[in-house]
């Protein structure tokens, strides 16, 4: 009975949140100062559907920020998380372009079949769409990316000569290092002992060894067979991990020649904010970037939302509570100084609001 009552309670909370979100969406739609235009472009044979968000005072501004998602099934608005950023950018004279990841929402394809290089070329295709279909011409283009996109942004900047700046939010340095850090933070949050953590990290190392030697999915399933409480990753994600485990930002970041803003949160459960910020600062000093800024915000999580806990929040009720904050708290979800920092950064590119 206790588990049943908890289940009913969770369902009731979810339904209530969905109802409230619908009401909030109706209110926002009637007060929205932005113009949203449905768009589509083609990359790698897939039609990707998204949205171009414009300030309502102009048909096409002089500059546009292209959004690059983090990991997982992310729709064009990141479940509402991007709304505050779209409004901020619009106030500064920038439009925003974002789309459903391949295989998500209305977009064709499957993001799990992509490498970080594939993702970079997808962003490049979106930029070409802005130039050729939306009349952006030679105007300014900035990129803002989240988490996994940290491996994508510098690749795009090194592919093209029309990028004005990069903004990275909680970008990881190394795939395997990030995986180990996030796994440890999860186990700490679950209250595991150091011995239990060591044992689970050893088990993860064995799986990583299979990934690194390009083992087939059947070998992975055979390896974890009989392990209690282990939910196997899908075959598609197994391929995604094998394709991307060598991702490392160092060489790409050191090669950039455009301004960059790198932001981290002190209470990040997925990316080590201290070592990552230090590495970014060191590499950017050695790059040809004309200027850069690396900031770490206190009491901020992986999304730069207010938090006093280093705790994963992407599953279960924690994920729903996070969505609740996004849907109903607006700009107040962000840690102190985050939005001001972004506004100050955009002010360094005044041509957009001229």
N, C-alpha and C positions, 0 to 999 in steps of 0.2 A: 503493500500500500504506500509506503513513503515514496518509493521511486515513481509510482504512478501519479501521486499528488504533485510531486515536483515537476513531472512532465507536463501535467495539465497547467500548472502555474506558468511554466516557460512558454507554452503555446499561447496562453492568455496574454502574457506580456508582449510576445511577438505580434499578436494580432492588434493589441492596443497601439504598439509602436507604428505598425503599418497604417492604422487608421489615422493616428496623429500626423504621420508623415504625409499622408494624402491631403489632410487639411492644411498642413504647412505649405505643401507644394502649391495648393490653390491660392493661398495668400501671397506667396512669393511670385507666382505667375502674374498676379494682378498688380504687383508693386515693382516688378522687375525693371530696373533701369537699363537693361541690356537687350540688344537685339541678337537673337539666336537663329542662325541659318544652317539648315541641314546641308551637309556636304558629303561627297564621296570621291575617292580616288582609287587607283588601281596600283597594286604592288605585288610582284611575284605571281601574277595571274589571279589574285584575290581582290575583290572589291571591298574596300574598307569604308565603313560608314561613320560619320562623326558630326561635329558641330563647329561652326565658326562663330565665336562670341564677339559681338561688336558693341562699342559704345553707341548709345541710341542717337547721338548727335551727329554721326557721320556715316556715310555709306561704306567707306573703306579707309581705315586710318593709315598713317604713314609707317606703322610698324606693327609687328605681330610676334607674339610669344607662342612657340610650339611646345605643347605638353608631351612629355615622354613618361609613360607609366612605369611603375615598379613591377614586382613579380605577381603572378597569379592572374585570375580572371577579372581584369579591371575594365569597366565600361568607361565611356567618354568623360563622365563627370566624377569618376572615382566615388560613386555612391553619394555624391553631394559635397565631398571634401574640397573639390576645386572651386566651388561657388565663391567663396570669399576671395580667392586669388583672382578669379576672373573679374570680380568687381574692382579690386585694387588695380589691376592692370588697366582696366577700362578707364578708371579715373585718371590714370597717367597717360592716356592716349594710345594704349596698345590693345589690339584685338588678341584673342586667344584661339588657337586651333587645337582640338583634341578629338580623338576617335576611339571607338571600341577596339580593343586588341583583337587580333585575328582569332576567330572562333568564339568571340564574346559578343553579346548583344546582336547587332545587325551585320557585323563584319564576317566575311568569309575567311576560311583558313583555320590555322591552329597555331597559336603562339608557341606551343610546346615543340614544334618542329623547327624553331628558329635558333640560330646562334646569335651572339651579341652583334656580330657583323651584319647578319640579316636584319636585325632590329635597326641598326644604324642606316642601312640602305632604305628601310621603310620610312624612317624619318626624313631622309633625303628626298624620297618620292613625295612626301607631304609638302616639303618646301617647294619642290617643283610645281606642285599643284597651286600653291599660293602665287607663285610667279606667273604661271601660264593661264590659270583659270580664274583667279581672283584679282588679277591686275596689281599685285603688290609691286611688281617691277623691281627696281633697285633699292627699295626701302629696307628698313632695318628688320632683322629677324633675330630674336633671342630664343634660347632653348631653356626650358626648366624641366628637370627630371628628378625622379624620386627613387631612392633605394637602388634596385637593380639597374635603373637607368644611369647610375653613375658610371657604369662600364660602357654605356652607349654614347653619352654626350660628347666626350672628347673624340671618339671615333668620327662622329658627324662633323665636328669642327675641323678635323684633320682631312676629311673628304672634300670639304667645300670651302670657298673663299667668301661666302656671303653671310657668315654668322657674326652677329654683333657681340653677343655675350652668352655665357653659360651660367645657369643657376642649378647647383646640385643640392638636393635635400637628402641627407643621410646616405650618402654614397659609400658603398663598401670599397675596400682596396682589393682584396683577394677572395675568390669564391670559397676555397676550402677554409681559409681563416675565418671568414664571415660565418660559414656554416658551423664551425666549432664554437665560436663565440655565442651564437644564437642558441645552439643546443645546450650549452652550459647554463645560460641565463634561464632557459626554460626549466631545466632540472633544479636549479636553485630555487626558482619560484614555486616549484612543486614540493619543496622541502626535502629533497633527497640528500642523503649523507654524502660526504666526500668519497667514500668507498663506492657507493652506488653510482655516483657520477663518473668515477674512474672506469668502472666496469662498462657503463653505457658508452662512454667515449671510446673505449677499446673496441666495442662492437661496431660503433660507427666507423672507426678506422678500417675495419675489415671490409665493410660495405664500400667505403671510399676506394679501397685498393681494387675492388672489382670494377668500379667506375673508371679508375685510371688505366686499367688494362683493357678497357673496351669489352668487358665481358657481356655476353648476351643476357637478355632478361631472364631466361630460364635458369641461368647460373645464379642470378640474384635470388629468385624464388626458392631454388634448392638450398641456398645458403641460409635463408631465414626460416625455412620450414621447421616447424616444431618450437620456434621461439614463442613464448607466451606473451600475449598483449601487443604483438608487433603487427601493425597494419601495413601491408606492402604498398609501396608507391606504385602508381600505374605504369604500364609499359611505355606510354607516351612520355611520362615525366622521367622515367629511367633514361630514355633517349635524350631528353632535354639536359639532364645532368651530365651525361657522357659528352654531349656536345659542348658544354659550357664550363666544365669544372676547372679549366685552365684560365678562366677569366681573371685578369689582373689589370688594374688601371694604370700602373706605374708608367709604362712606356708611352701610352697614348696621352696621359696627362702631361708628361714632361714635354711632349711635342706640340702642345697647343700654342697658338699665338693670338688668342683673343682673351678679353677680360673674363674672370670667373669669380663667382660667389659660391662658396661651399659652406653649407649650414649643417650643424649637428645638434642633437639634443642630449643633455647630460644623463637622461634616464632611458636611453635607447636599449631595448632588449634584443635587437637584431644585428646592429652594427656597433662595434666598439667605438664610442665617440672620442675617446682620448687618443688612442693610437691612430685612428683614421684621420682625425683633424691634424695631428702632427705630421703624418705622411703627406697629406695634401699640401700642407704649408711648405714642407721641404721640397716637394716636387715642383710646385708652382714657382718657387723662388728660382729654380733652375730652368724654368720654361721661358718662352718668349712672350708670355702674356704681358701686355702693357701695364696692367694692374690687376690685383686680385684681393679677395678678402675671405678669410676663413673664420667662422664664428661658431661658438658652442654656447647654446642657451641653457640656462639653469631651469630645472623643473620642466623639462621638455622631453617627450618621448620620440619614437622613431618618426612620427609624422609631425613633429614639432608642436604637438598638442600638449596642454598642461598635464603634468603627471609628477607624482612624488614616488612612483614605484618603477622599478626595472622589472617589467612583467609583460610577457607576450599577451596580446589582446586580439588575435585574429581568429579565435574559435569560440564557439559556445556563447554563453551569456555575456562574456566580456566583449565579444565582437558586437553584439546587439547594443550594449550600453554605449559603446564607442559610436556606433551609428546614431544613436539617440542624441548624443552630444553634437555630432556633426549637423544633424537635421534641425536642431532647435536652438543651439547656442550661437550659431553664426560666427562672427569674428572672435568671439570670446573663447573659442576652443583653443586658440593658439597661445603659446607661452608668451610671457611679457617680452616685447621687443621684436618679435618675429616679423609682424606686418610692417612695423616702422623700418626695420632693416631692409625689407624688400622695396618699400617706397623710396628710401634713400638711394638704394642701388639704381632704380629706374631713373631717378633724378640725374644720374651721371650720364644719361643719354638723352639730352633735352630735345633733340630733333623730333622725337616721337610726339611730343606735346606742343610743338611749335605751331 
